[in-house]
């Protein structure tokens, strides 16, 4: 499972201690303000040790810019939320085959066919998809705190030849139901784990991890240990 919006090394250490597998740091965004500088982010990435994994979350769309940014930060997993053309994904994988690439599938009203087409077109060039929620009020394509229609993600999970991570408004209270409904390979949370100070709340993180792991075990789904 992944928790996004890591603020600093202390928060990264808290998440790792509570059993979070992947830690996402959003940088070079479209609508949200970054929580930390790129120099600070490089320090956080360097502090994350296996089996945990740091994930760069970005809206960059050109293969060379993505590859260069990952190299600059020393990160080997990137989550792309921008409108990246399939040819740029192909170029990225051909240039850096070892880079683990997640591509967002942003659910909004009436775009189900578009998302199914994106899965067919992009599967060859990504390692995992992540379904998330569009906020029409702000234009944000993630970190909205909003839940989308899980039936859309469930269909994408069934159709996709690649694993699907479910994001969008997940909390300790709803993550088990989401896993049972969608049967994703992984889940992602961000705003649903924050306290009133905007930082991750340890009790919320702990409950989220527990609820998610129990639900994955009951459903018999999840990312294989070798891919974590």
LOPAMAR-44405 format. One record per residue (C-alpha): x, y, z. Coordinates in steps of 0.1 Angstrom, whole numbers, padded with zeros to 4 digits, always signed. Example, Ala and Ser with C-alpha at 12.3 -4.5 7.8 and 13.67 -1.06 7.14 Angstrom:
! LOPAMAR-44405
+0123-0045+0078+0137-0011+0071
! end
This chain:
! LOPAMAR-44405
+0000+0000+0000+0010+0036-0006+0007+0068+0014+0012+0100-0005+0020+0135+0005+0050+0128+0027+0062+0160+0044+0097+0152+0056+0120+0125+0069+0103+0122+0102+0070+0115+0086+0086+0090+0062+0101+0072+0093+0066+0072+0109+0050+0056+0078+0077+0030+0074+0074+0021+0111+0036+0016+0107+0040-0008+0078+0034+0014+0047+0051-0001+0017+0054+0029-0007+0058+0065+0002+0048+0091-0024+0062+0126-0027+0043+0149-0051+0065+0174-0070+0061+0197-0100+0023+0197-0097-0005+0212-0117-0029+0224-0091-0015+0217-0056+0014+0234-0038+0044+0212-0031+0048+0202+0006+0086+0203+0004+0113+0215-0019+0130+0192-0044+0162+0193-0024+0143+0182+0007+0125+0156-0013+0158+0141-0024+0168+0138+0012+0135+0120+0021+0140+0096-0008+0176+0089+0004+0163+0081+0038+0138+0054+0027+0153+0019+0029+0141-0014+0014+0117-0031+0016+0100+0004+0016+0100+0023-0017+0099+0061-0024+0076+0071-0053+0079+0104-0072+0044+0117-0080+0045+0143-0108+0026+0159-0137+0055+0160-0161+0046+0146-0195+0078+0143-0215+0100+0112-0213+0133+0129-0210+0121+0154-0184+0107+0125-0163+0138+0104-0166+0161+0133-0157+0139+0143-0127+0140+0108-0114+0178+0106-0118+0182+0140-0101+0161+0128-0071+0176+0093-0070+0142+0076-0073+0134+0045-0093+0096+0046-0091+0075+0073-0107+0037+0080-0106+0025+0100-0136-0007+0121-0132-0003+0143-0163-0017+0136-0198+0013+0116-0209+0010+0104-0246+0016+0067-0251+0046+0075-0273+0063+0093-0244+0056+0063-0221+0072+0041-0247+0102+0064-0250+0106+0065-0212+0106+0027-0209+0129+0023-0238+0154+0048-0224+0152+0035-0188+0137+0000-0187+0143-0004-0150+0122+0026-0140+0090+0014-0124+0062+0035-0139+0026+0040-0125+0001+0058-0147-0030+0075-0134-0065+0068-0146-0085+0098-0134-0122+0090-0130-0146+0117-0139-0182+0118-0150-0187+0101-0184-0150+0091-0192-0154+0054-0187-0147+0045-0223-0118+0068-0224-0102+0051-0194-0108+0016-0210-0090+0029-0241-0061+0042-0221-0056+0009-0204-0055-0009-0238-0031+0018-0253-0007+0022-0224-0005-0012-0207+0026-0022-0226+0046+0008-0213+0036+0009-0177+0040-0014-0147+0009-0004-0127-0021+0018-0131-0036+0040-0103-0072+0051-0105-0080+0084-0088-0107+0110-0086-0111+0142-0106-0124+0173-0087-0144+0195-0111-0143+0224-0086-0105+0227-0087-0094+0207-0117-0073+0185-0094-0065+0150-0107-0057+0135-0073-0052+0145-0036-0088+0156-0037-0101+0137-0008-0130+0126-0030-0143+0091-0036-0152+0081-0072-0175+0054-0085-0157+0022-0074-0175+0002-0100-0155+0020-0127-0122+0011-0109-0135-0025-0104-0140-0028-0142-0106-0013-0149-0090-0038-0124-0107-0067-0142-0097-0055-0177-0062-0043-0171-0033-0067-0178-0013-0046-0153-0020-0043-0116-0043-0015-0105-0038+0006-0073-0070+0023-0060-0068+0059-0047-0093+0087-0041-0108+0096-0007-0097+0064+0010-0097+0064+0048-0094+0039+0076-0132+0038+0077-0138+0029+0040-0106+0011+0028-0118-0024+0036-0151-0019+0017-0131-0004-0012-0108-0034-0014-0138-0058-0013-0156-0039-0040-0127-0032-0064-0102-0060-0056-0072-0038-0065-0036-0048-0062-0029-0020-0038-0044+0011-0022-0033+0047-0018-0043+0072+0008-0033+0109+0013-0056+0134+0029-0077+0108+0046-0048+0100+0070-0040+0136+0080-0047+0153+0113-0059+0188+0119-0022+0200+0115-0020+0186+0079+0005+0159+0089-0001+0121+0089-0018+0110+0121-0001+0078+0135-0033+0063+0148-0051+0068+0114-0021+0054+0095-0020+0023+0118-0057+0016+0115-0055+0021+0077-0027-0004+0074-0045-0029+0096-0078-0026+0078-0062-0028+0044-0041-0058+0051-0070-0077+0066-0092-0069+0036-0065-0079+0011-0061-0112+0030-0099-0118+0029-0101-0109-0008-0071-0129-0018-0056-0100-0038-0027-0076-0036+0007-0070-0050+0030-0100-0048+0058-0096-0022+0084-0096-0050+0070-0065-0066+0067-0044-0034
! end
